[in-house]
């Protein structure tokens, strides 16, 4: 996927729905189905991330681990454009 396309996809915390890129910086993988979920720092620190809580706002729009890493780096390099 082109780097500019990656920058345009906004992350959303799977637990609380936060869409502030600077907060939503973690990726969590559910063991049961191997889906990736974007997680904000606040939810991670509060220990509310689990297999059920991530269903609130759903999985990450990017499900390939390598592509997810490229997406995170592209957004970081662009200053987390929101």
Backbone torsions as a table, in degrees:
resi	resn	phi	psi	omega
1	UNK	NA	138.5	-178.2
2	UNK	-63.5	145.7	-176.7
3	UNK	-57.8	-39.7	-179.8
4	UNK	-67.4	-34.2	176.7
5	UNK	-66.4	-37.7	179.1
6	UNK	-63.4	-39.5	-178.5
7	UNK	-65.1	-32.5	-177.0
8	UNK	-75.6	-15.5	178.5
9	UNK	-84.3	120.3	-178.8
10	UNK	-90.5	136.2	174.7
11	UNK	-76.8	155.3	178.1
12	UNK	-141.9	127.4	179.9
13	UNK	-61.8	128.8	-177.7
14	UNK	-70.2	-20.0	-178.3
15	UNK	-92.4	-51.3	-173.2
16	UNK	-109.5	-14.7	178.9
17	UNK	88.3	6.0	178.1
18	UNK	-57.9	133.8	179.8
19	UNK	-116.7	14.4	177.8
20	UNK	-80.7	110.5	-172.9
21	UNK	-54.4	-37.1	-177.5
22	UNK	-67.9	-23.2	177.1
23	UNK	-88.8	-38.5	-176.1
24	UNK	-89.2	86.9	-174.0
25	UNK	-125.1	2.6	-177.4
26	UNK	-111.4	154.1	177.5
27	UNK	-123.2	131.9	-178.9
28	UNK	-124.4	136.6	-179.5
29	UNK	-110.7	125.9	178.2
30	UNK	-78.9	129.9	-177.2
31	UNK	-64.2	-37.9	-172.7
32	UNK	-65.8	-36.8	-177.4
33	UNK	-129.7	2.7	177.2
34	UNK	64.3	20.0	177.6
35	UNK	-77.3	147.6	178.3
36	UNK	-96.2	141.1	179.5
37	UNK	-131.4	138.3	175.5
38	UNK	-84.5	135.5	-175.8
39	UNK	-130.3	138.7	176.7
40	UNK	-85.3	160.5	-178.4
41	UNK	-63.3	-36.7	-178.5
42	UNK	-63.4	-44.6	179.4
43	UNK	-66.9	-38.1	178.9
44	UNK	-64.7	-43.8	-179.7
45	UNK	-68.3	-30.4	179.8
46	UNK	-82.4	-2.0	-179.8
47	UNK	56.5	40.9	178.7
48	UNK	-101.4	2.7	-177.7
49	UNK	-85.0	118.9	175.8
50	UNK	-153.1	177.7	-174.5
51	UNK	-60.3	-27.1	-179.8
52	UNK	-90.8	-40.3	-175.6
53	UNK	-65.2	-27.7	-179.4
54	UNK	-74.2	-11.9	177.6
55	UNK	-72.8	-15.6	-177.5
56	UNK	-57.5	-47.6	-178.0
57	UNK	-120.7	2.7	171.2
58	UNK	82.2	176.9	-175.6
59	UNK	-73.8	166.7	177.8
60	UNK	-64.7	147.9	176.7
61	UNK	-68.1	-15.0	179.5
62	UNK	-115.2	117.5	-174.6
63	UNK	-105.5	-5.4	176.4
64	UNK	-90.9	126.9	-174.1
65	UNK	-61.0	-42.3	179.2
66	UNK	-66.6	-40.3	179.1
67	UNK	-68.4	-35.0	178.0
68	UNK	-64.6	-39.6	177.9
69	UNK	-64.4	-44.3	178.5
70	UNK	-62.7	-38.8	178.0
71	UNK	-62.0	-47.3	179.6
72	UNK	-61.5	-44.5	180.0
73	UNK	-66.2	-40.6	179.7
74	UNK	-63.0	-43.2	179.0
75	UNK	-67.8	-39.0	178.5
76	UNK	-64.3	-45.9	179.9
77	UNK	-62.9	-27.5	179.1
78	UNK	-88.2	3.9	179.6
79	UNK	80.2	27.1	-178.4
80	UNK	50.6	65.4	-178.7
81	UNK	-67.3	124.8	178.6
82	UNK	-116.1	NA	NA
